[in-house]
Amino acid sequence: MTAPLRIGFIPLVDAAALIVAVDKGFAAAEGLDIELVREVSWSNVRDKLNIGLFDAAHLLAPVAIASSLGLGHVKVPIVAPFNLGINGNAITVSPALLAALTEAIDGDRFDPMATAKALARVVAKRRKAGAEPLTFGMTFPFSTHNYQLRFWMAAAGVDPDEDVRLVVLPPPYMVDSLKSGHVDAFCVGAPWNSIAVDLGVGHILHFVSDILVHAAEKVLAVRQTWADKNPDVVAALVRAAEKAAVFIEHPENRTEAARILAQPERIGVDAEVVQRTLDGRLKISPDGTFRESGRYLLVGREGAGRPDPVQAAWLYAQMVRWGQAPLTPDGVKTAMAVFRPELCDAALGRPQPTEAPAPFGAFAGPAFDPDDISGHLEAFAVGRWKT
Amino acid sequence: MSAEQSPKIVIVDESPIRAAILQEGLREAGFTQVVHISEMQSLLARIYAVDPDIILIDLENPSRDVLEAMFQVSRAVKRPIAMFVDQSDSASIQASVEAGVSAYIVDGLKKERIKPILDLCVSRFNAFAKLQEELERTKSQLEDRKIIEKAKGILMRVKGLNEDEAYVLLRSTAMREKKKIGEIAQSIITASEMLK
C-alpha cells in the first residue's frame, strides 16, 4: 500500500474515470489509497497540483500545457500519462440567439459552417443596428472550450476578440448567466448544457464533436518531478483509470456509473442527466428534442485514454493562434512532451499501437501537421499570432 | 504611509466576516485604500472601476478563473498587469494557497511592499479558519448537549431512572459500543420516535 494520494477534480462528467476508479474500488485494487478533493476553479486545481498539495489532478489539457510552458502563471512541468476524456463539451445558445441564427442560416442547422456563417450575419446585423456585441461564456483562457468556440466562429470570419465578447465564467454560473442575459451563449462540459436545456433557458447548438471530431479534453495530470520519483504509483493510477474507463463504456454499467458520478460529494446532479452524457443522447431543446451521437464524450472508446502528443501540439497551436504564446520550436517540443503515451503503454503492459491515432477531423482548415504549425496557421484568415 | 503611497487593494470575498477581518488588519497595517467586493456579478467591471494594485481573492471563490482571464486579456490590451508570483516566490505561493488566499498583484508594485501584505493575509486567513473551526465545534457541542438532555428525559420516563442514572447509562453504553454519547443519545431519540 502506498501513501494516501490527494487528487483534485472539478465536478464534471469527464472526471468519470477518476471518480469511478476510486468509488468502484479499481484504485484500491491497485494498492492506491486516494482522497478525491472537489474543487471550485481550474486555477485552484492547477495551483494545488503545482505546489504539491495535490499529487495528481483532473485537469484541462491546455492548462497542463500552459503550466509546462509557464504561460499565465508559474512554470511547473506537468505530464499527462492518461487522457480522461475526448470531446464532451457543447455550445448552448439562448432562445433569442437560436431564433436569430435560424433566421440567418442558409443550410443545415447542425452544420457548423452553416451556423458560423449565420453567426457572422447576426454579428454584422447587430453592429449595423448599434447593438451590444454578443457575449459568449467559456471556462478558462487555456481551455478547449475557448479554442473550440474560437475555431468555430473564426471559420466564418468572426473575430472572437473583435466581433464578440468572450468571457470566463465558472461552470456553475453558466446557466444563471444565460438566463439573466449576461451571456448569449456558452461552451462548457457536461452536465451544464443539459441543465440549461432542462430549465428551458437554452438550446444546444453544437456538440463540440461537430467542430472537431476527436479532441483531447481533460487529462490525468501529475508534476513531472513527482512522476519521475513515483513511476510505480503513476503506472498504478493509469491502470486504475483505464479499468474505470472500460467499466464506464460498457452500456450495461452506465446506470451504475451515472449513479456513482451523481453523488452529492462527486458531481452532485441528477443521475439521469449524467447518464444522458455518458450515452451521448442529449436533450437539445426544452421542447424535448433529443440528439444522439456516439462521439459526444469518449471516456475509454477508440483509444481515448492514450495521450496523443499531436493533440498537445494542436492545443499549443491554438495558444499561438490567439496570441497566448509565441511560436517557438522549444514550445512545440515542451507541449508535446506533456502528453506521454509511453507511460500509458508501459503501465498497461501493451505494445505501442501500430495504427496512427485518430485525426481531429476539424470541420474547417487543412489537416494539422505538428511539424509545420506556422504553415498550418497561415491557412486561417482570423487569428493574432503575428500581431 | 500617505494615501498616495498606499497601494489600492481589492478584496474579493463572499464572506463578509472574513473580509472585515482582512480589511481591519490591512487598515491597522497602514493600508488606507482597501475595497471589498462581495458581489460576483459583473466582477470585472467593478475591478476595472477601482483599478487596484492588488487583488486578494478567497481560494474557494469560483471567480478565481475569471480573474485569471482578466490577466490574460489585460496583457493583450497592453494594460500593465502581471502576476506577482514568479518562480522565486514559490514559498509565498505555497503559504497563501495553503491558507486559502490568492493574491494578484498589478505590475509596478515593488515586491518588498507586497510581502507584508501577503504575510498579513495569510495570518488573518489562518486565524479566520481557526475561528470557524472553534465555532463549528461549539455548535456541535451545543447540539450534542441538547440531544443528550432529550435522551436522558426519555430514559428517565421509560426506565424510571433519575437524571444521574440516566446519564451513567448513556455513558456506559457509549463506552461499551465505542461511540460518542451524542450518537447513543440520537439513537435513543430515533428509536423512541419510531416506537411512538
Interface residues (C-beta under 8 A of the other chain):
Chain A: V40 S41 W42 S43 N44 D47 K48 I51 G52 L53 G72 H73 V74 K75 T139 F140 P141 D161 V167 V168 L169 P170 P172 Y173 H182 G323 Q324
Chain B: M40 Q41 L44 L59 E60 N61 P62 S63 R64 D65 V66 L67 E68 A69 F71 Q72 V73 A76 M83 V85 D86 Q87 S90 I93 Q94 V97 E98 S102
